[in-house]
Amino acid sequence: MFAIIETGGKQYKVSPEDRVKVGKLGPKEGFEVGHQVVIDKVLAISDNSKVTVGAPYVSGATVKGQVLSNGRTRKIEIFKMKPRKAHRKYRTHRQGFTILKIDEIVGGSNGS
């Protein structure tokens, strides 16, 4: 069984007991380490015999998981320069992420 979910503007294929690295689900939404997460933006569900595709989401379908950790990726450096113009711009960026453990996939209405 697997599902395709959407979070943070990206799509992920998940199965029960998977660990998925998604964009940061911050403390503003209350997603601290150990908290339960319910994702209701499910694009498709498959249970090995039948595939249900939503338009755009499968109604009544949810994916339940748990937050394992929050972190940040390695630092990337952005350096822009225009020759002979004395123009130099230096920036750095570290993207935040959340690691989720998928516990279960609850199927939506089968009438779709």
C-alpha positions, 0 to 999 in steps of 0.5 A: 500500500502506498499514497502520494501526498503533498506538503510544502508544495512538493509531492512524496510517495509514502508507505507505512513505516517509511521515513520521509524528509519533507520541508520544515513543518515548524513550531508555528504549526505545533509540529515538535519532535514526537507530535502526531501529524495528519496530512489530508492532502492525499493525491492518490492511494493504492492498495495493491489491487485498486488505485484511487486518484483524487481531483485534486485530492482524495476525499476523506483520505489521510496519512498519519505520521510522527515527527522524528526530528527537525533540522537544517541542511548544510550551508550553501553559499551564493556569490554574485559578482560583476567584473570591473563594476565593484559589485559583489554580493555574498549570501548563505542559506540553510534550508530547514527540514522535518523527518516524518515516520509514516504510521498509517494510511487511511483510505478515502471514499471508494466511490471516486 
